[in-house]
Amino acid sequence: MKRLLVILSILPALIGCYQGQPSPDPPVHLNPSMFNQQKLNPQSPDPLFADGAGMRTPPSGTVARGFLREDSIYYTGLVHDTTPVEMSPVPTTLAVLKRGQERFNIYCSPCHSRIGDGKGMIVQRGLNPPPPSFHDDRLLRVGDGHFFHVMTEGIRTMPPYKYQVRVDDRWAIVAYIRALQRSERATEKDVPIELRGTVK
Ligand code: HEC
């Protein structure tokens, strides 16, 4: 009986030590180590500054590491932030085209279709307004930067894809769209001599 009383009396004390239990008191730390530090947590007030805010606003023009993006054509597809650049800044290689094909088929073909005629599956099912065909004269004539810019910022009813598709991948898609456009207009001369006659 005595034993039971002892256990019952220390039980609440033990439960009180349970971490995660809401309590207004500071936690008891037998070995405080670095638990309590002289520092400001995010959003904490600090009387040191006139506005009383512990978090300081960075000086204007501050750029986070890795976000300088000095090469504005590469990051926007536009010259002077207005005109689409004529030629992609990324040289077209077979690896770039393959990557572009893969990304295009994932991110663009549901609406634009695998050949870029604007009759993707979503459009066929009436779930999205039909996009223009990439083989329209107007889109044959626009600069490479136009495609990059449309993917980056979206256009009218098309949402932006900058959050899903990386910058280098967007340029790879541009290269692949150019290949699609060429393929729609290909003649026998575009086929390597040894393969001519095998293609219908
Ligand atoms: C959810 C469907 C959808 C997806 C996915 C989509 N688009 Fe579009 N896209 C559209 C629609 C709709 C339009 C027509 C927008 C309008 O004129 O209102 C369009 C228009 C365009 C145009 C023509 C812009 C112009 O000058 O008229 C380009 C270029 C384009 N999209 C590129 C892309 C690329 C590249 C991707 C893949 C990264 C992509 N789109 C993914 C729906 C989509």
Boltz pocket constraint, residues with backbone or C-beta under 6 A from the ligand:
constraints:
  - pocket:
      binder: B
      contacts: [[A, 103], [A, 104], [A, 107], [A, 108], [A, 109], [A, 110], [A, 111], [A, 112], [A, 122], [A, 128], [A, 129], [A, 130], [A, 131], [A, 132], [A, 146], [A, 147], [A, 150], [A, 151], [A, 155], [A, 156], [A, 157], [A, 158], [A, 159], [A, 161], [A, 165], [A, 173]]
      max_distance: 6.0
